[in-house]
C-alpha cells in the first residue's frame, strides 16, 4: 500500500468550452511521406500553413513523444526560427503563408497505447481520434483545422503488400530492395482525427455499389486470409447502409473507393476515418459457428454507424471536442433507425433502452455526470461515454418526435447543405432544425447543457360524473456535479388511456409536451376507469413514476398496443415486486407469474418480444431503484422469483423450448427470435431445479449448429453446480482456443457467473496463459465483465474492488484509455452501504496515490471521489 508521500503529481489542466478560440493557423494542404517499418518508421510532413487573423503568434504544432529529426521553413533549415516547448513545436513565421517540412522517427511496435501509428498482429495501422495524430507527426491537432491530404507510403512489399490510406488510390509501384510504394489523395477537407493508414498482409472481400446518381463505388473489407468467409455479413450490411442513407437522408457516397480493415487490437469499436474505416475485428468477423445473433446485429449496426459518419461526422465535423455528441449522438440515432428498419423495430427499441438504462442512467446519477455537450474536461478520451452517444441519440430522437419525420428530414438537409465542409457545433444543428421547421427550440437546448435524468411523477384521476380524466405531471431534474439547480426540461411524452373494462384505447395516442415543473392535461369522453400508458416508445429519456397498481401494470403488459409500453409494464411489475421483496422480506410473486404466463401463452406475439418481456430486470437495474443498493438481498430476491417462475410455469417453458428446439440456423428476425426464446426458456427450466435440466442444457451445448445456441447453453451451465459445467467449459475452450474473439466469450461467460466461487475463478483466469493486458477486448472480457457482476464485484470483503483497482493500475502503464474506462464501477460508492462505500473509496484513493498516473485515470478517479 502506498503512503501519502507518494501522492500523484499536480492534476492535469482543465480545458473549458468557454475558452474556445479559432485556430491561429490553418493548414489547407498536407503531404505526408511514410517510410514504414514496425521498429522504426520515418514520417516526413509538408504543411502549407496560413495565418488566420491579424495576430503575430508563432505556429504551434502539437506533438506527443516526438523528436524532430529535421525542420524546414520554405525549404530552408532555419534552426533559429523554431524551438520546443514541452511536446509542442513552436515556429516563428514572418509572413502569412509558408511551407513547413518536418521529419520524425517513431516506433509503432512499441506503441502499447494503440493511439497514433501502432503494430497489431503483423500489421501497421492508425487510430487518431481524438488526439492520436500528434503521435505520428507535428501538427495543429484539433478538429477545426481541416486539410486536404496526399499520402505516400513506402514499405517492404513482402511484409506489407497492402498499403491503404484515405481517399482514392492515385498510384503505386515497386522500388529497389524489395520495397514498394502507394499514393492516396483525399480531395475532401478533413481534420487530423479522420486520418488513417494501414500497411499489412491482408486479403479483401471485394464488392461494388452504384449510387443513386449512377456512380460506381469499389468496396473492400480487408482481413487475414482465413477470415475472408466471415466478412459476408459485414459487406451486406455496408451495402444496405449505403442504400438506406440515400433513401432516408438523401446522402450519397462521394468517393470511388470505400475500404474497411479489421484489427485485433483496438481501443474502440470502430473508427470512421474518411473512406478507410478501421474496425475492431469483433465488429466485422461473423459466421454462425463463432458469432451470436447479438454479434451479427452488432456488426450490422457498427458498420452502418461508421458509414453514416461519412456525412454526420466527416463531411460535417466537430468544431471542438465539446461538440462530440454532434456527430456521435446524431449518428447513433441514425444507426438505431437503420437497425430497426432491418428487423424488429419493437425489439430494437427495447434493446436500446436497456442499454441506456444500464450504462447512461447510472452515469447521469453519479460523480461522472455531464451534459451531452460538456463544459470542461482534463482528457477528452474520457468523454466517449454513454451520455455522449446514447443519451445524445435520445435527444435527437426527441427532436424527430417533436418535429415529425418530414420537418426533421428538412432540418437534416439544411444542416448538411449549410455546413458541408465545415467544423460545426451542436448549436448549428439545432438552429438548422429550428430554421427548417419553424419550431422554436429555445428551451430544448437545455438538453445540451444540463446533466441528469429528469424524473416525472404522473398521476391520473378519473372524474366519472363529467366523463373526464385529469393527468398531472410533475418534473424534477436532480442536481449533478457542478449543476446544483436545474431548469425544467421540455419532455415529449407519448400518452394513451385504456378503458379498464373494455380494454379500448380512448381517442388514440397523444403527444404531450411537458414544458415546466408542473402541468395538467384534461381528457374528455372517458366513460370508465382509465389506465395510463405513458412514455410510449420511450419517447423521452426520463424516469417516470406512477401510482399504477400491479393490476394496472398486468393489464398493460397484456393489452397495450405499443410494444415498448407493453414490455415496460411487465418490467415495472417485476421491479416493484422485487424491490418490495427486498424491503419487506415477504415476496408476493403471484401478479408477476400470472402476467408472464399470459405473455408466454400469447400466440399473437412474436418469439423475440416474448423473450425480452419475460426476462427479469438485471440485478444492477433493480439496485438503481433503491436508495441503498443491497447486492446480496437483491440477488436472493431475484433468484427466488426466477425459481418460482421456473417451477410454476415449467410446462410453459418446456412447450416454448420444444417449439424452438427444431429451429435450425438462419439469420432472420423470426429465427433469431426463436433462438432467443429458446435460451430464455432453458434458463427458467434450469432455475426450476428440474432434474433433466442439466441434460437438456448440455445436449443443446453439444449439438448446437450455431454460436447463439451454444453460448446460451454454456451460460446456463456456467452458472450451475452441475457436473457437466466443467466439461462444457473445457470443450468450448478446446474448440475455439485459436479464435481470440470466441475466447473472449469464454472469459466473460465465467466472469458473469453467479456461482459462489466466481471471484476465485476470475482471479485464476487473470493468470491464464490466454489472458493479456495488451488487448483491450481481452481486458474488457474479463475485468470489465466482472465489474458488472453486481453480486460478486460488490462482495462485502472488498476483494472485487481490489481486483479491479489492481488492473486499473496495471493497464494504465500500457494503455491509459482502456484503464480509465474500468474506473466507473468504483465511482458508484455513494449508492452502497457504509462498509462497501469505504472499501471502494479506499481503492480509488490507492489509485490516485500512485506515482506516474495517466491523466486519463487521474480524471476518472478524482471525479469519482468527488
Buried (B, 14 or more C-beta within 10 A) or exposed (E): EBEEEEBBEEEBEEBEBEEBEEBBBBBBBBBBBBBBBBEEBBBBBBBBBEBEEEEEEBBBBBBBBBEBEEBBBEEEEBEEBBEEEEBBBBBBBEEEEBBBBBBBBBBBBEBBBBBBBBBBBEBBBBBBBBBBBBBBBBBBBBBBBBBBBBBBBBBBBEBBBBBBBBBBBEEEEEEEEEBBBBBBBBEBBBBBBBBBBBBBBBBBBEBEBEBEEEEEBBBBBBBBEEBBEBBBBBBBBBBBBBBBBBEBBEBBBBBEBBBBBBBBBBBBBBBBBBBBBBBBBBBBBBBBBBBBBBBBBBBBBBBBBBBBBBBBBBBBBBBBBBBBBBBBBBBBBBBBBBBBEBBBBBBBBBBBBBBBBBBBBBBBBBBBBBBBBBBBBBBBBBBBBBBBBBBBBBBBBBBBBBBEEEBBBBBBBBBBEBBEEBBBBBBBBBBBBBBBBEBEBEBBBBBBBBBBBBBBBBBBEBEEEEEBBBBEBBBBBBEBBEBEEBEBBBBBBBBBBBBBEEEEBBEEBBEBBBBBEEBEBEBEEBEBBBBBBBBBBBBBBBBBBBEBEBEBBBBBBBBBEBBBBBBBBBBBBBBBBBBBBBEEEEBEBEBBBBBBBBBBEEEEBBBBBBBBBBBBBBBBBBBBBBEEBBBEBBBBBBBBBBBBBBBBBBEBBBBBBEBBBEBEBEBEBEBBBBBBBBBBBBBBBBBBEBEEBBEBBBBBBEEBEBBBBBBBBBBBBBBBEBEBBEBBBEBBBEBBEEBBBBBBBBBBBBBBBBBEEBBEBBEEBBEBEBBEBBBBBBBBBBBBBBBBBBBBBBBEEBBBBBBBBBBBBBBBBBBBBBBBBBBBBBBBBBBBEEEBBEBBBBBBBBBBBBEEBBBBBBBBBBBBBE
